[in-house]
Amino acid sequence: MSDLQPGAIVLPDKTYDTDAIRNFTKLRKCWANIQAKTNRKQTLNFSPWVYRQRNLVERF
């Protein structure tokens, strides 16, 4: 992740929903489109459509 360029979109699955990853991507001026874990209390920006598109990459 140290090679992230500004404007990149990070698309991990929800097991990577940590404040550390979100803060790291924010510092790099990237967008972390990570589905929130069920135990997260705050609401975060998330696009279900973009998240579904990562499936295409995984299958490729």
N, C-alpha and C positions, 0 to 999 in steps of 0.2 A: 504494500500500500504506500510505501514511501515514494513511488514513482507517479502518484496521482497528479494529474494536471488540473489546473483550475477549470471549472465547468464540467468536470466528469460526473457521471452518475454511478454510484456504487449500489449494486443490486444483490446483496447477500440474502440468505433466508433469515427467518426470524430468530434463529438461535444466536445470531450475531447482533441482536438488539441490545447493545450496551451503550452507556453514556460515553465511555472512552472512545469507541469507534465513531459515534456520532460527533463528538467534539473534534476528533482528529480530522474527519472529513470537512467539518465546518471551517477549521483553521486553514485547510488547503483550498477553501472556496469551492467545495464539491457538494453534491447533493446525495445524501444517504437515503435511498428509498428502501427502507427496511420496515417490514410489517412488525408492528408492536407486539411484544409478548403479552399474554393475557394478564400477567401480574403488574404491568406498567400502569401507573396511575394517571400520568399526563397524556394528553392527546398530541400527536405529532403529525406533521405533513406526510402523507403517504398516498401514492397513486396505485390503485389495484391494477389498472390497465398496464402500466409500465412493469409492475411486478410480474404479471402474467407473461410478458414478453421475454423475460429471462428464461422461461421454459424452452423457448425456441433455441436459445443459445445452448442450453444444457443438452438438448437432444441432438444438436448439430455435432 
